[in-house]
Amino acid sequence: MDYHKVYSYASDELLAPETLCFALFYVGVYKNEAEIRTELAQLKHYLNIELRPYVDHYPWHVRPVEYELVDDKHCFLYGELEYGENMDDLWVVASLLFKFTSRSENIYLHLYDQDREFLLIEAAQQVPGWLEPECASNRIWINTRRVVCIPKEYCEGRNLDLEEALAFLQSASYRLEVLSDVTEELVRKKIATYPQEALKHIKMESLLVSEYTACRLVRRPAYVAGAAISHFLEPVPILGLRLGGQRPSRLVKLNIRVNAIVYMDLQKYGETAAGMGEIADRAIEEEGLDENIDGADFEDLLKQHNETIEQDPLQRELLRYNVIEKRVEWEQPEQVNEERQRYDEDMVEKVKHFMDRETDWAGAGSESDGDDEEGDESESSRIRDYFRQEGVDIDEDDFFEFFCREALQLSKEDMEQLRGADSEEKDEDTGHGGDVGEDNATDDMEVLSNLLASLASSSSPAATLLNNLK
């Protein structure tokens, strides 16, 4: 977690993917630095209390929100949440912080992610026409549950740096423009529906796991099991998953709560309690967690754990805090699969287009000199000429090895496994005869679709590469 990015936010610096960042300032005109530091320390205490049920019992997709009191050029609270592919995590934290600003009229909160002012994206139809991306940075703040904006006339036509924004809040906050329509749209679509919407997408699963796994999950925060399983299953669409290996003779029942994405993956790849338990066993072993309980008390602690999970401690605590009025029932979100499918189809088309250009370049050496002269002034023609002069030949196998090694960071064993699977399919196609070229093209697109599905929300180098094609 690096709070320094707050100071460079207005630049073109790339922000961490799938990560919510927030900076909370206390702007007290008549308070000195020591008094402001005291106010922020008190606010951090209250924030700890409000976030405690989520930190302990919410099944975060990657890890819980983290935050700290920064005392640098300015004193402020800075935090980050890596939400991965689960947008519920983002809006649980964003809505809580939005409501938290009502604690004092001197609180000014800035929320952003890799899309920068994502609140404006959610309420795009209500945003003033002049508020374009090239001048929006550090202008949008949340104050007493309202979205407010530093007006157009202040440093017109460009982004603000943090110092400029804070100077305005300190000396001219009365001139802030209240974006009422944006606020109403955000509250209607997101703020008012959370955390209830996220609670609809949390499901309890009963797994049959080894004692090794149970000893490492009992008494740990609720997110650990789901996050480990999600991480373990990331490469499965590419490399596959083979279950049914040798397992301990004694398996125990372990209850866990997971988000809808992990639940659907467990149902897809595990199917049964034993199958899902085997996935959990392998995921926890891969994480290398230490034992968390004394073996002598194992049976009692496991029983107590399962009973607690059945009672849903997150909703119990939220009811106690009056965050929700009644218990929320599970609803399977159909949009998870639909969004994944739309993303995969879109990315497949973009990668196809990109690869078609590479194929054109690679095949340029077989074209006639007359064709080259005709397009000599174009950029693509100059690239083809350069490739021929340098003797560069874009080879399919070389590209495959480079992509797997550098982008996907696969080991040699994993690459050989992929090559072996591809060779078996080609042998089958040859044996059956027919239009092999057409079948191979279809198979290639299926492989590409599976590849993109596994990378759609990862923060790996490959996901970054593919996202750059958008």
C-alpha positions in Angstrom: 0.0 0.0 0.0 1.6 3.2 -1.2 0.0 6.5 -0.2 2.4 8.5 -2.3 0.2 7.9 -5.4 -2.2 10.4 -3.9 0.3 13.2 -4.8 0.8 12.0 -8.4 -2.9 11.1 -9.1 -3.4 14.0 -11.6 -0.6 12.7 -13.8 -0.8 10.0 -16.4 0.7 7.4 -14.0 -0.9 4.0 -14.4 -2.9 3.0 -11.3 -3.1 -0.5 -9.8 -5.7 -2.6 -11.6 -8.9 -3.7 -9.8 -7.9 -1.6 -6.8 -10.1 0.9 -5.0 -8.1 3.8 -3.4 -9.4 6.4 -1.0 -8.0 9.4 0.8 -10.0 11.0 3.6 -9.0 14.6 4.7 -10.2 16.6 7.6 -10.3 20.3 6.4 -10.6 22.3 9.6 -10.1 26.0 8.8 -9.6 27.0 12.5 -7.7 23.9 13.6 -3.9 23.5 13.7 -2.0 20.4 12.5 -2.1 18.8 15.9 -5.8 19.2 16.3 -6.4 17.9 12.8 -4.2 14.8 13.6 -6.3 14.2 16.7 -9.6 14.4 14.7 -8.3 12.0 12.1 -7.1 9.5 14.7 -10.6 9.6 16.2 -12.2 9.1 12.8 -9.9 6.1 12.2 -11.1 4.7 15.5 -14.8 5.0 14.3 -13.9 3.6 10.9 -12.3 0.6 12.6 -15.6 -0.1 14.4 -17.7 0.2 11.3 -15.4 -2.0 9.2 -14.8 -4.6 11.9 -17.7 -7.0 10.9 -16.5 -7.0 7.3 -12.8 -7.5 8.2 -13.7 -10.5 10.4 -16.6 -12.1 8.6 -17.0 -10.8 5.0 -15.6 -13.2 2.2 -13.3 -10.7 0.4 -12.3 -11.9 -3.0 -8.6 -11.1 -2.6 -8.0 -9.5 0.9 -9.7 -7.1 3.3 -9.5 -3.3 2.9 -6.4 -1.8 4.4 -5.9 1.8 5.6 -3.6 3.9 7.7 -3.2 7.3 9.2 -0.6 9.2 7.1 1.4 12.1 8.6 3.5 13.4 5.7 3.1 16.6 3.7 -0.5 16.4 4.9 -2.3 14.3 7.5 -5.0 12.1 6.1 -6.4 8.6 6.1 -5.3 6.5 3.1 -6.6 3.1 2.2 -6.7 0.5 -0.6 -8.9 -2.5 -1.5 -7.9 -5.0 -4.1 -11.3 -6.3 -5.2 -10.3 -8.5 -8.1 -13.3 -9.5 -10.3 -15.8 -9.0 -7.5 -17.4 -5.6 -7.8 -19.5 -6.2 -4.7 -16.3 -5.7 -2.7 -15.7 -2.3 -4.2 -19.3 -1.1 -3.5 -19.4 -2.4 0.0 -16.4 -0.2 0.9 -17.4 2.7 -1.3 -20.9 2.9 0.1 -19.7 2.6 3.7 -17.2 5.4 3.2 -19.8 7.5 1.4 -22.1 7.2 4.4 -19.2 7.7 6.8 -18.7 11.3 5.6 -21.8 12.3 7.5 -19.8 12.1 10.7 -18.4 15.6 10.2 -19.0 18.5 7.7 -15.2 18.9 7.6 -14.6 15.4 6.0 -13.6 15.4 2.3 -13.3 12.0 0.8 -11.7 11.1 -2.6 -12.5 7.7 -4.1 -10.8 6.4 -7.3 -9.6 3.3 -9.0 -7.8 2.5 -12.3 -10.7 4.2 -14.1 -9.9 7.3 -11.9 -13.2 9.1 -11.2 -15.3 6.0 -11.3 -18.2 7.7 -9.5 -18.7 9.9 -12.6 -18.8 6.8 -14.8 -21.6 5.3 -12.7 -23.7 8.5 -13.1 -22.4 9.5 -16.5 -25.8 10.8 -17.7 -25.9 13.3 -14.9 -22.4 14.7 -15.1 -22.0 18.4 -16.3 -20.9 18.7 -19.9 -17.7 20.6 -19.0 -16.4 17.9 -16.6 -14.3 15.9 -19.0 -11.7 13.3 -18.0 -8.8 15.7 -18.9 -10.0 18.2 -16.2 -11.8 16.0 -13.6 -8.8 14.7 -11.5 -8.9 15.9 -7.9 -12.1 17.9 -8.5 -14.6 15.3 -7.3 -15.0 14.9 -3.5 -17.6 13.4 -1.2 -18.7 15.7 1.7 -21.6 14.9 4.1 -23.0 12.3 1.7 -23.0 14.6 -1.3 -20.8 14.5 -4.4 -19.3 18.0 -4.7 -17.0 19.4 -7.4 -14.4 22.1 -7.5 -15.9 24.5 -10.1 -14.8 24.9 -13.7 -13.4 28.4 -13.3 -10.7 27.2 -10.9 -7.7 26.2 -13.0 -10.0 25.9 -16.0 -9.5 23.3 -18.6 -7.1 21.0 -16.8 -6.7 18.6 -13.9 -5.8 19.7 -10.4 -3.0 18.4 -8.4 -3.6 17.6 -4.7 -2.1 20.9 -3.4 -4.4 23.0 -5.6 -7.5 20.9 -4.6 -6.7 21.2 -0.9 -6.0 24.9 -1.2 -9.5 25.4 -2.6 -11.2 23.2 0.0 -9.3 25.1 2.7 -10.1 28.7 1.5 -13.2 28.5 -0.7 -15.3 25.4 0.2 -18.4 27.6 0.1 -18.0 27.8 -3.7 -18.1 24.0 -4.2 -20.6 22.9 -6.8 -23.0 20.3 -5.3 -23.7 17.7 -8.0 -27.2 16.8 -6.8 -28.1 14.7 -9.9 -24.9 12.7 -9.7 -25.5 12.1 -5.9 -29.1 11.0 -6.4 -28.1 8.6 -9.2 -25.3 7.1 -7.2 -27.4 6.7 -4.1 -30.3 5.1 -6.1 -28.1 2.7 -8.1 -25.4 1.8 -5.6 -25.1 3.4 -2.2 -28.6 2.6 -1.0 -28.4 -1.0 -2.2 -25.2 -1.9 -0.3 -24.3 -3.9 1.7 -27.6 -5.8 1.1 -26.7 -6.5 -2.6 -23.4 -8.1 -1.6 -25.1 -10.1 1.1 -27.4 -11.7 -1.5 -24.3 -13.1 -3.2 -22.7 -14.8 -0.2 -23.3 -18.5 0.2 -22.4 -21.2 2.8 -20.8 -24.4 1.5 -20.1 -27.5 3.4 -17.0 -29.2 2.2 -15.3 -32.6 3.1 -11.7 -31.6 3.7 -8.6 -33.1 5.3 -7.8 -32.4 8.9 -4.7 -30.6 7.6 -7.0 -28.0 5.8 -9.4 -27.7 8.7 -6.6 -27.0 11.2 -5.5 -24.1 9.0 -8.9 -22.5 8.3 -10.7 -22.8 11.7 -10.5 -19.4 13.6 -9.1 -17.6 10.6 -10.9 -14.6 9.0 -13.8 -15.7 6.7 -12.1 -14.5 3.5 -9.1 -16.8 3.7 -10.8 -19.9 2.3 -12.5 -18.3 -0.6 -9.5 -16.1 -1.6 -7.2 -19.2 -1.6 -9.7 -21.2 -3.7 -10.1 -18.3 -6.1 -6.4 -18.0 -6.5 -5.9 -21.7 -7.0 -8.6 -22.0 -9.7 -7.3 -19.0 -11.8 -5.2 -21.1 -14.2 -7.7 -24.0 -14.4 -9.5 -22.9 -17.6 -6.1 -23.1 -19.4 -4.4 -26.0 -17.7 -7.5 -28.0 -16.6 -8.1 -29.6 -13.3 -8.0 -33.3 -12.5 -9.7 -34.4 -9.3 -10.0 -37.8 -7.7 -6.4 -38.2 -6.4 -5.4 -40.0 -3.3 -6.8 -38.3 -0.2 -6.6 -39.0 3.6 -8.8 -41.8 4.8 -10.5 -39.4 7.3 -12.3 -36.3 6.0 -14.1 -33.8 8.1 -17.0 -31.4 7.4 -16.0 -27.8 7.2 -18.4 -24.9 6.6 -17.2 -21.8 4.8 -18.9 -18.8 3.3 -17.9 -17.6 -0.1 -19.0 -15.0 -2.7 -21.0 -15.9 -5.7 -18.0 -16.2 -8.0 -16.2 -18.7 -5.9 -19.4 -20.6 -5.2 -20.1 -21.0 -8.9 -16.5 -22.1 -9.6 -16.8 -24.7 -6.8 -20.0 -26.0 -8.2 -18.5 -26.2 -11.7 -15.2 -27.9 -10.9 -16.0 -29.6 -7.6 -19.6 -30.6 -7.9 -19.8 -32.7 -4.7 -18.8 -31.9 -1.1 -15.8 -34.2 -1.5 -14.8 -32.7 -4.8 -15.1 -29.2 -3.5 -13.2 -30.3 -0.4 -10.3 -31.6 -2.6 -10.1 -28.2 -4.3 -9.9 -26.5 -0.9 -7.2 -29.0 0.3 -5.0 -28.3 -2.7 -5.7 -24.5 -2.5 -4.7 -24.3 1.2 -1.7 -26.6 0.7 -0.5 -24.2 -2.1 -0.9 -21.2 0.1 1.4 -22.8 2.7 -0.6 -21.6 5.8 0.5 -22.6 9.2 -1.7 -24.5 11.7 -4.0 -22.1 13.5 -5.4 -24.3 16.3 -4.1 -26.7 18.9 -4.6 -30.3 17.7 -5.8 -31.4 21.2 -8.9 -29.2 20.9 -9.5 -29.9 17.2 -12.9 -31.6 17.4 -14.4 -29.0 19.7 -13.1 -26.0 17.8 -14.2 -27.5 14.5 -17.7 -28.1 15.8 -17.8 -24.6 17.2 -16.6 -23.2 13.9 -19.2 -25.0 11.8 -22.0 -23.8 14.1 -20.8 -20.2 14.0 -20.7 -20.2 10.2 -24.2 -21.6 10.0 -25.4 -18.7 12.0 -23.9 -16.2 9.6 -21.9 -14.0 11.9 -21.6 -11.2 9.3 -25.4 -10.6 9.1 -25.7 -11.1 12.9 -23.2 -8.3 13.5 -24.7 -6.0 10.8 -28.1 -6.4 12.5 -26.6 -5.6 15.8 -25.0 -2.4 14.3 -28.4 -1.5 12.7 -26.7 -1.6 9.3 -29.4 -3.9 7.9 -33.0 -4.2 9.2 -33.5 -7.9 8.5 -31.5 -10.9 7.3 -30.8 -11.1 3.5 -31.4 -14.3 1.6 -29.1 -15.7 -1.0 -29.7 -14.9 -4.7 -27.5 -16.4 -7.4 -26.4 -13.6 -9.7 -27.0 -14.6 -13.3 -25.0 -11.6 -14.5 -21.7 -13.1 -13.4 -21.7 -15.6 -16.3 -23.2 -13.1 -18.7 -20.6 -10.5 -18.0 -17.8 -13.0 -18.3 -19.2 -14.2 -21.6 -19.5 -10.6 -23.0 -16.0 -9.8 -21.8 -14.5 -12.9 -23.4 -16.3 -12.4 -26.7 -15.2 -8.8 -26.9 -11.6 -9.6 -26.0 -11.5 -12.5 -28.5 -12.5 -10.2 -31.3 -9.8 -7.6 -30.3 -7.1 -10.3 -30.0 -8.2 -11.7 -33.4 -7.9 -8.3 -34.9 -4.5 -7.8 -33.3 -3.2 -11.2 -34.4 -4.5 -10.6 -38.0 -2.2 -7.6 -38.2 0.7 -9.7 -36.9 0.0 -12.3 -39.6 -0.1 -9.7 -42.3 3.3 -8.4 -41.2 4.7 -12.0 -41.0 3.5 -12.8 -44.5 4.7 -9.6 -46.0 7.9 -11.3 -47.3 5.9 -13.3 -49.9 4.3 -10.3 -51.5 5.6 -9.0 -54.8 7.8 -5.9 -55.1 5.0 -4.1 -57.0 2.7 -4.5 -54.0 5.3 -3.1 -51.7 5.9 0.0 -53.9 2.2 0.7 -54.0 1.9 1.2 -50.2 5.5 2.3 -49.5 4.5 5.4 -47.6 2.2 3.6 -45.1 3.4 2.7 -41.7 2.6 -1.0 -42.2 4.6 -1.1 -45.4 7.6 0.4 -43.6 7.3 -2.2 -40.9 7.2 -5.0 -43.5 10.3 -3.6 -45.2 12.1 -3.4 -41.9 11.2 -7.0 -41.0 12.5 -8.2 -44.4 15.7 -6.2 -44.2 16.5 -7.5 -40.7 15.6 -11.1 -41.6 12.9 -11.3 -39.0 10.4 -14.1 -39.3 7.5 -14.2 -36.8 7.2 -17.8 -36.0 4.0 -19.2 -34.4 5.9 -21.6 -32.0 8.3 -18.8 -31.0 5.4 -16.5 -30.2 3.6 -19.2 -28.3 6.7 -19.9 -26.1 7.4 -16.2 -25.6 3.8 -15.5 -24.6 3.6 -18.4 -22.2 7.0 -17.6 -20.6 7.0 -13.8 -20.4 3.3 -12.9 -20.2 1.7 -15.9 -18.5 4.8 -16.8 -16.5 4.2 -20.5 -17.0 6.9 -23.1 -16.2 8.5 -25.3 -18.8 6.4 -28.2 -17.5 3.1 -26.3 -17.9 4.1 -25.3 -21.5 4.9 -28.9 -22.4 1.6 -29.9 -21.0 -0.2 -27.4 -23.2 1.9 -28.5 -26.2 1.1 -32.1 -25.5 -2.7 -31.4 -25.3 -2.5 -29.6 -28.6 -0.6 -32.4 -30.3 -3.1 -35.0 -29.2 -5.9 -32.9 -30.7 -4.1 -32.5 -34.0 -3.5 -36.3 -34.1 -7.2 -36.9 -33.6 -8.1 -34.4 -36.3 -5.7 -36.1 -38.8 -7.2 -39.5 -38.0 -10.7 -38.4 -38.6 -9.9 -36.6 -41.9 -12.2 -33.9 -43.3 -11.6 -30.2 -43.4 -8.8 -30.0 -40.9 -8.1 -26.3 -41.4 -11.6 -25.3 -40.5 -11.7 -27.6 -37.4 -8.4 -26.3 -36.2 -9.6 -22.7 -36.6 -12.6 -23.5 -34.4 -10.5 -25.3 -31.8 -8.0 -22.3 -31.7 -10.9 -19.9 -31.0 -12.1 -22.2 -28.2 -8.7 -22.3 -26.7 -8.4 -18.5 -27.0 -11.8 -18.1 -25.4 -10.8 -20.3 -22.4 -7.5 -18.4 -22.1 -9.3 -15.0 -21.9 -11.9 -16.3 -19.5 -9.1 -17.3 -17.1 -7.4 -13.9 -17.4 -10.5 -11.7 -17.5 -10.0 -10.4 -14.0 -6.5 -11.3 -13.1 -3.9 -8.8 -12.2 -1.2 -10.9 -13.9 1.1 -9.4 -16.6 -1.0 -11.3 -19.2 -4.2 -9.6 -18.1 -2.5 -6.2 -18.2 -1.3 -7.0 -21.8 -4.8 -8.0 -22.9 -6.5 -5.0 -21.3 -4.1 -2.7 -23.3 -5.9 -4.0 -26.4 -9.2 -2.4 -25.3 
